Amino acid sequence: MKFADHLSKSDIQKFNQLRRGSKQSKPESKPKRKEELSFKDVEELMGMNRDTYKKVRGRVRGK
């Protein structure tokens, strides 16, 4: 059985008004500013040019 089945119609209307009011009172979102990134910056963020390491005879060495 649902929660609304136990309430009177006036109580249901009050809940609906509260719910509608909370949606309208949300602050407007600020427009996001676009940040121009160079190709090098994007590569760095993705981690493309990172050092690679390999295990050789129990030691970790740069490749």
ChimeraX commands (.cxc) that place a marker at each C-alpha (Angstrom):
marker #1 position 0.00,0.00,0.00 radius 0.5
marker #1 position 1.30,3.48,-0.85 radius 0.5
marker #1 position 1.86,6.31,1.58 radius 0.5
marker #1 position -0.70,8.47,-0.27 radius 0.5
marker #1 position -3.44,5.91,0.37 radius 0.5
marker #1 position -3.34,6.75,4.08 radius 0.5
marker #1 position -3.68,10.54,3.64 radius 0.5
marker #1 position -6.70,12.72,3.08 radius 0.5
marker #1 position -7.04,14.70,-0.15 radius 0.5
marker #1 position -6.22,17.97,1.59 radius 0.5
marker #1 position -2.99,16.50,3.01 radius 0.5
marker #1 position -2.01,15.22,-0.44 radius 0.5
marker #1 position -2.60,18.69,-1.90 radius 0.5
marker #1 position -0.40,20.24,0.79 radius 0.5
marker #1 position 2.43,17.82,0.00 radius 0.5
marker #1 position 2.11,18.54,-3.72 radius 0.5
marker #1 position 2.30,22.29,-3.08 radius 0.5
marker #1 position 5.44,21.82,-1.01 radius 0.5
marker #1 position 6.98,19.69,-3.70 radius 0.5
marker #1 position 6.20,22.22,-6.46 radius 0.5
marker #1 position 7.52,25.06,-4.33 radius 0.5
marker #1 position 10.88,23.37,-3.80 radius 0.5
marker #1 position 11.40,22.95,-7.55 radius 0.5
marker #1 position 10.73,26.62,-8.23 radius 0.5
marker #1 position 12.94,27.93,-5.45 radius 0.5
marker #1 position 16.13,26.37,-6.84 radius 0.5
marker #1 position 18.81,28.96,-7.60 radius 0.5
marker #1 position 19.57,29.46,-11.25 radius 0.5
marker #1 position 22.76,27.79,-12.38 radius 0.5
marker #1 position 25.60,30.04,-13.47 radius 0.5
marker #1 position 26.75,29.63,-17.06 radius 0.5
marker #1 position 29.94,27.64,-17.19 radius 0.5
marker #1 position 32.80,29.41,-18.83 radius 0.5
marker #1 position 34.72,27.51,-21.43 radius 0.5
marker #1 position 38.42,27.10,-20.89 radius 0.5
marker #1 position 40.54,26.88,-24.00 radius 0.5
marker #1 position 43.17,24.16,-23.63 radius 0.5
marker #1 position 46.03,23.61,-25.99 radius 0.5
marker #1 position 46.78,20.18,-27.42 radius 0.5
marker #1 position 49.79,19.86,-25.11 radius 0.5
marker #1 position 47.63,20.65,-22.07 radius 0.5
marker #1 position 45.12,18.00,-23.08 radius 0.5
marker #1 position 47.86,15.40,-23.54 radius 0.5
marker #1 position 49.29,16.25,-20.12 radius 0.5
marker #1 position 45.88,15.92,-18.47 radius 0.5
marker #1 position 45.36,12.54,-20.10 radius 0.5
marker #1 position 48.81,11.40,-18.99 radius 0.5
marker #1 position 50.02,10.45,-22.46 radius 0.5
marker #1 position 53.67,11.49,-22.13 radius 0.5
marker #1 position 54.41,9.90,-18.79 radius 0.5
marker #1 position 57.51,7.87,-18.02 radius 0.5
marker #1 position 57.09,4.11,-18.36 radius 0.5
marker #1 position 58.74,1.67,-16.04 radius 0.5
marker #1 position 59.52,-2.01,-16.45 radius 0.5
marker #1 position 60.57,-4.59,-13.93 radius 0.5
marker #1 position 63.90,-6.19,-14.85 radius 0.5
marker #1 position 65.39,-8.86,-12.58 radius 0.5
marker #1 position 63.54,-7.53,-9.54 radius 0.5
marker #1 position 64.39,-3.88,-10.16 radius 0.5
marker #1 position 62.14,-1.24,-11.58 radius 0.5
marker #1 position 63.83,0.58,-14.43 radius 0.5
marker #1 position 62.80,3.40,-16.71 radius 0.5
marker #1 position 62.15,2.41,-20.26 radius 0.5
marker link #1:1,2 radius 0.2
marker link #1:2,3 radius 0.2
marker link #1:3,4 radius 0.2
marker link #1:4,5 radius 0.2
marker link #1:5,6 radius 0.2
marker link #1:6,7 radius 0.2
marker link #1:7,8 radius 0.2
marker link #1:8,9 radius 0.2
marker link #1:9,10 radius 0.2
marker link #1:10,11 radius 0.2
marker link #1:11,12 radius 0.2
marker link #1:12,13 radius 0.2
marker link #1:13,14 radius 0.2
marker link #1:14,15 radius 0.2
marker link #1:15,16 radius 0.2
marker link #1:16,17 radius 0.2
marker link #1:17,18 radius 0.2
marker link #1:18,19 radius 0.2
marker link #1:19,20 radius 0.2
marker link #1:20,21 radius 0.2
marker link #1:21,22 radius 0.2
marker link #1:22,23 radius 0.2
marker link #1:23,24 radius 0.2
marker link #1:24,25 radius 0.2
marker link #1:25,26 radius 0.2
marker link #1:26,27 radius 0.2
marker link #1:27,28 radius 0.2
marker link #1:28,29 radius 0.2
marker link #1:29,30 radius 0.2
marker link #1:30,31 radius 0.2
marker link #1:31,32 radius 0.2
marker link #1:32,33 radius 0.2
marker link #1:33,34 radius 0.2
marker link #1:34,35 radius 0.2
marker link #1:35,36 radius 0.2
marker link #1:36,37 radius 0.2
marker link #1:37,38 radius 0.2
marker link #1:38,39 radius 0.2
marker link #1:39,40 radius 0.2
marker link #1:40,41 radius 0.2
marker link #1:41,42 radius 0.2
marker link #1:42,43 radius 0.2
marker link #1:43,44 radius 0.2
marker link #1:44,45 radius 0.2
marker link #1:45,46 radius 0.2
marker link #1:46,47 radius 0.2
marker link #1:47,48 radius 0.2
marker link #1:48,49 radius 0.2
marker link #1:49,50 radius 0.2
marker link #1:50,51 radius 0.2
marker link #1:51,52 radius 0.2
marker link #1:52,53 radius 0.2
marker link #1:53,54 radius 0.2
marker link #1:54,55 radius 0.2
marker link #1:55,56 radius 0.2
marker link #1:56,57 radius 0.2
marker link #1:57,58 radius 0.2
marker link #1:58,59 radius 0.2
marker link #1:59,60 radius 0.2
marker link #1:60,61 radius 0.2
marker link #1:61,62 radius 0.2
marker link #1:62,63 radius 0.2
view
